[in-house]
């Protein structure tokens, strides 16, 4: 059996390149998701009815349709409209749009968690709407939803495996190709599982470290690892301190 693992070890460089590509897709899609999620959350609470309607349609449509079909529509469907993308670009766009819908509800819940009395006091003091959002709402909402945001980042990392369906050579796609060459099923996919485990733990550790640096007093997170059957939904975590920044 050892020679089989040695055979697979010859593809370590290929796996490393695939892992780096997976991280690139994850981080770029997550930046897009954060932007879309925040904008959709603000639009959902806007005074203009049209903005609320557009935001609600976006959130409900994305959250209630399969992410794999969303990837197919962007990669295979948009070229019929004259919009052509590489597998990398389509993957970043599809995953960013998908996770952004879930983050929108996360941000909206965080904004709603800010005590109404603080907002009323700020209005009485004559603080502008912009300053209220930046100095009062955003710091408290970010602290409340930070663990859920990190969990969505991990879910996004695991969701990149779906991009193997559009021939992107990320970890799962690379593992499929190597498995077809070597026929070492157990070794190939076990190695791939370990790679995902290492990457998800790395992101969890970095997220916890960032949370302790960003918030005062430090935010202690308990990030729950998503199971094999979990979807790209919201996952809330426990944290010890909820004091106002």
C-alpha positions as CSV (number, residue, x, y, z in Angstrom):
1,X,0.0,0.0,0.0
2,X,2.9,2.4,0.7
3,X,3.9,2.5,-3.0
4,X,0.4,3.8,-3.8
5,X,0.8,6.7,-1.5
6,X,4.3,7.3,-3.0
7,X,2.7,7.4,-6.5
8,X,0.2,10.0,-5.3
9,X,3.0,12.0,-3.7
10,X,4.3,12.7,-7.2
11,X,1.2,14.9,-7.7
12,X,1.9,17.0,-4.6
13,X,2.8,20.1,-6.7
14,X,-0.4,19.8,-8.7
15,X,-2.4,19.6,-5.5
16,X,-0.6,22.6,-4.1
17,X,-1.5,24.7,-7.2
18,X,-5.1,23.5,-6.9
19,X,-5.2,24.5,-3.3
20,X,-3.9,28.0,-4.1
21,X,-6.5,28.4,-6.8
22,X,-9.2,27.3,-4.4
23,X,-8.0,30.0,-1.9
24,X,-8.0,32.6,-4.6
25,X,-11.6,31.8,-5.6
26,X,-12.6,31.7,-2.0
27,X,-11.2,35.1,-1.0
28,X,-12.3,36.9,-4.2
29,X,-15.8,35.5,-4.0
30,X,-16.0,36.4,-0.3
31,X,-15.0,40.0,-0.9
32,X,-17.8,40.1,-3.5
33,X,-20.2,38.4,-1.1
34,X,-19.4,40.9,1.7
35,X,-20.1,43.9,-0.7
36,X,-23.4,42.4,-2.1
37,X,-24.5,41.3,1.4
38,X,-24.0,44.7,3.0
39,X,-25.7,46.5,0.1
40,X,-28.6,44.1,0.1
41,X,-29.0,44.4,3.9
42,X,-29.1,48.2,3.7
43,X,-31.5,48.1,0.7
44,X,-33.8,45.7,2.7
45,X,-34.1,48.4,5.4
46,X,-34.3,51.3,2.9
47,X,-37.2,53.7,2.9
48,X,-37.6,53.4,-0.9
49,X,-40.0,50.5,-1.6
50,X,-38.3,49.7,-4.9
51,X,-35.0,49.0,-3.2
52,X,-36.7,46.8,-0.6
53,X,-38.4,44.9,-3.4
54,X,-35.2,44.4,-5.4
55,X,-33.3,43.3,-2.3
56,X,-36.0,40.8,-1.3
57,X,-36.2,39.3,-4.8
58,X,-32.4,38.8,-4.8
59,X,-32.2,37.2,-1.4
60,X,-35.2,34.9,-1.9
61,X,-34.3,33.8,-5.4
62,X,-30.7,33.0,-4.5
63,X,-31.4,31.3,-1.2
64,X,-34.1,29.1,-2.6
65,X,-32.4,27.8,-5.8
66,X,-29.4,25.4,-6.1
67,X,-26.0,27.0,-6.2
68,X,-24.9,24.5,-8.8
69,X,-27.6,25.7,-11.2
70,X,-26.6,29.3,-10.5
71,X,-23.1,28.4,-11.6
72,X,-24.4,26.7,-14.8
73,X,-26.5,29.7,-15.7
74,X,-23.5,32.1,-15.3
75,X,-21.0,29.9,-17.1
76,X,-23.2,28.3,-19.8
77,X,-26.1,30.7,-20.0
78,X,-24.5,34.1,-20.1
79,X,-22.5,33.4,-23.3
80,X,-25.8,33.1,-25.2
81,X,-26.3,36.8,-24.2
82,X,-22.8,37.7,-25.4
83,X,-21.2,37.7,-21.9
84,X,-18.3,35.2,-21.9
85,X,-16.4,34.4,-18.7
86,X,-13.6,31.9,-17.8
87,X,-14.4,29.2,-15.3
88,X,-12.5,31.2,-12.7
89,X,-14.4,34.4,-13.3
90,X,-17.8,32.5,-13.4
91,X,-17.0,30.7,-10.2
92,X,-16.1,33.8,-8.3
93,X,-19.2,35.6,-9.6
94,X,-21.6,32.7,-8.9
95,X,-20.3,31.9,-5.4
96,X,-20.0,35.6,-4.5
97,X,-23.7,36.2,-5.5
98,X,-24.8,33.1,-3.7
99,X,-23.1,33.7,-0.4
100,X,-23.9,37.4,-0.6
101,X,-27.6,36.6,-0.2
102,X,-27.0,34.7,3.0
103,X,-24.7,37.4,4.3
104,X,-27.4,39.9,3.6
105,X,-29.7,38.3,6.1
106,X,-26.8,38.0,8.6
107,X,-26.1,41.7,8.3
108,X,-29.8,42.5,8.6
109,X,-30.0,40.5,11.8
110,X,-26.9,42.3,13.1
111,X,-28.3,45.7,12.4
112,X,-31.6,44.8,14.0
113,X,-29.8,43.7,17.1
114,X,-28.7,47.2,17.9
115,X,-30.9,48.6,20.7
116,X,-33.4,51.1,19.4
117,X,-32.8,53.3,22.4
118,X,-29.3,54.1,21.2
119,X,-30.5,55.2,17.8
120,X,-33.2,57.4,19.4
121,X,-30.6,59.0,21.7
122,X,-28.3,59.6,18.7
123,X,-31.1,61.4,16.8
124,X,-31.8,63.5,19.8
125,X,-28.2,64.5,20.0
126,X,-28.3,65.6,16.3
127,X,-25.9,63.0,15.0
128,X,-26.2,62.5,11.2
129,X,-27.6,59.3,9.7
130,X,-24.2,58.5,8.2
131,X,-22.4,58.9,11.5
132,X,-25.0,56.9,13.3
133,X,-24.4,54.0,10.9
134,X,-20.6,54.2,11.1
135,X,-20.1,54.9,14.8
136,X,-23.1,53.1,16.4
137,X,-24.7,50.5,14.2
138,X,-21.8,49.1,12.3
139,X,-19.4,48.3,15.2
140,X,-22.1,46.6,17.2
141,X,-23.6,44.7,14.3
142,X,-20.1,43.5,13.1
143,X,-19.4,42.2,16.6
144,X,-22.7,40.3,16.7
145,X,-22.5,38.7,13.3
146,X,-18.7,38.1,13.1
147,X,-18.8,34.4,13.9
148,X,-21.5,33.8,11.3
149,X,-19.5,35.7,8.7
150,X,-16.5,33.4,9.4
151,X,-18.6,30.3,9.1
152,X,-19.9,31.6,5.7
153,X,-16.3,32.0,4.6
154,X,-15.7,28.3,5.5
155,X,-18.9,27.3,3.7
156,X,-17.7,29.2,0.7
157,X,-14.4,27.4,0.7
158,X,-16.1,24.1,0.7
159,X,-18.5,25.3,-2.0
160,X,-15.7,25.8,-4.4
161,X,-15.7,22.0,-5.0
162,X,-18.8,22.6,-7.1
163,X,-16.7,24.5,-9.6
164,X,-15.3,21.2,-10.8
165,X,-18.5,20.9,-12.7
166,X,-17.3,23.7,-15.0
167,X,-13.8,22.2,-15.3
168,X,-12.1,24.6,-13.0
169,X,-8.9,22.9,-11.7
170,X,-9.5,23.6,-8.0
171,X,-9.0,20.8,-5.4
172,X,-11.9,18.6,-6.3
173,X,-11.5,19.0,-10.1
174,X,-7.8,18.3,-9.8
175,X,-8.5,15.2,-7.6
176,X,-10.9,13.9,-10.2
177,X,-8.3,14.2,-13.0
178,X,-5.6,12.6,-10.9
179,X,-7.9,9.8,-9.8
180,X,-8.7,9.1,-13.5
181,X,-4.9,8.8,-14.2
182,X,-3.9,6.7,-11.2
183,X,-7.2,4.9,-10.2
184,X,-6.1,5.4,-6.6
185,X,-9.6,6.2,-5.3
186,X,-9.1,6.1,-1.6
187,X,-5.7,7.7,-1.6
188,X,-6.6,10.5,-4.0
189,X,-9.9,11.6,-2.3
190,X,-8.5,11.1,1.2
191,X,-5.7,13.4,0.4
192,X,-8.2,15.9,-1.0
193,X,-10.3,15.7,2.1
194,X,-7.2,16.4,4.3
195,X,-6.4,19.4,2.1
196,X,-9.9,20.9,2.6
197,X,-9.6,20.2,6.3
198,X,-6.3,22.0,6.6
199,X,-7.6,25.0,4.6
200,X,-10.8,25.3,6.6
201,X,-8.9,25.1,9.8
202,X,-6.5,27.7,8.6
203,X,-9.3,30.1,7.7
204,X,-11.0,29.4,11.1
205,X,-7.7,30.2,12.9
206,X,-7.1,33.4,10.9
207,X,-10.7,34.4,11.5
208,X,-10.5,33.9,15.3
209,X,-7.2,35.7,15.4
210,X,-8.6,38.7,13.4
211,X,-11.7,38.7,15.7
212,X,-9.5,39.0,18.8
213,X,-7.6,41.9,17.2
214,X,-10.5,43.8,15.9
215,X,-12.8,43.9,18.9
216,X,-12.2,45.2,22.4
217,X,-12.6,43.3,24.6
218,X,-11.5,40.4,22.4
219,X,-14.2,38.4,20.7
220,X,-13.8,34.7,21.5
221,X,-15.5,32.6,18.8
222,X,-16.4,29.0,18.7
223,X,-16.6,28.3,15.0
224,X,-18.6,25.1,14.2
225,X,-17.1,23.1,11.4
226,X,-19.8,22.4,8.8
227,X,-20.7,18.8,8.2
228,X,-20.5,16.9,5.0
229,X,-24.3,17.3,4.4
230,X,-24.5,20.9,5.3
231,X,-25.5,23.5,2.8
232,X,-24.3,27.0,2.2
233,X,-26.7,28.4,4.8
234,X,-26.2,30.5,7.9
235,X,-24.6,29.0,10.9
236,X,-24.5,30.9,14.2
237,X,-21.8,30.4,16.8
238,X,-21.5,31.1,20.5
239,X,-19.3,33.9,21.8
240,X,-18.6,34.9,25.3
241,X,-18.6,38.7,25.2
242,X,-21.3,40.9,23.7
243,X,-20.3,44.3,25.1
244,X,-20.8,47.4,23.1
245,X,-17.7,48.8,21.3
